[in-house]
Amino acid sequence: MKRTKFYLALLIGLVAGPILPAQNILGLWQVSKVMVGDREMTPQEKWIRFSEQGFEGGNGLLQNGAGTYQWDRENLKLSMDDSLGFEDPNNAFSVEVSDSTMQWSREEEGMQVNVFLKWISDLPLRLADKLVGVWEADNQDSLAYVFFRWDRVYIAVSKDGKRESGLWYAHAHRPELSLHPWDKNKKSRHFKIIAGPWRILQLKATDQSGLEWIFSRRRSFPN
């Protein structure tokens, strides 16, 4: 009976997730919501990992922060020194830690800032991470496929073999995609992401044309 209870407790722990000791901030956390005053300004898939040696942070698979931190366990105050970013002129965050969630609060430039975080086990994928790859056009007479490269270069290939290349940009806060051709005679194009991106990608132009593109992810280049 004791063994049965032990395995049941273990199973519940695996399903429910880790139970973190009170006031423990070590581990990997994802920012689930950011409020600046009454405005929500949540970045896409922002994460931060605390270890005994320091911290590192980023968005999705991109790391863009690292440094040291001061954690006042007694007074629940947290300050960070990001060696890859700007010097932080603000006071330390007031922190609330409860099981697998955490909240930071402080005032910045006269506005109340609240950051909500949740404990995670793996790095989250942001919109830009999911876009990388080859996408075959499903509803275009002329366009064959688009290749979004990891270095933010895109290559659009038409069915007659013509190629267009340039830079692509995924918005950090909204499901939007912009294409900026190298050819100065061509205008930049901006799209809302209606569906995807994972196995399918549906784009709708934000200009008056209302153009819609539908793509399917390919694991090889179409013939």
Secondary structure, DSSP 8 states (H G I E B T S, - for coil): -HHHHHHHHHHHHHHH-----TT---EEEEEEEEEETTEE---TTEEEEE-SS-EEEEETTEEEEEEEEEEETTTTEEEEEETTS----S--EEEEEETTEEEEEEEETTEEEEEEEEE-SS----HHHHH-EEEEESS-SSEEEEEE-TTSEEEEEETTS-EEEEEEEE-SSSSEEEEEESSTTS--EEEEEEE-SSSEEEEEESSTT--EEEEEEESS---
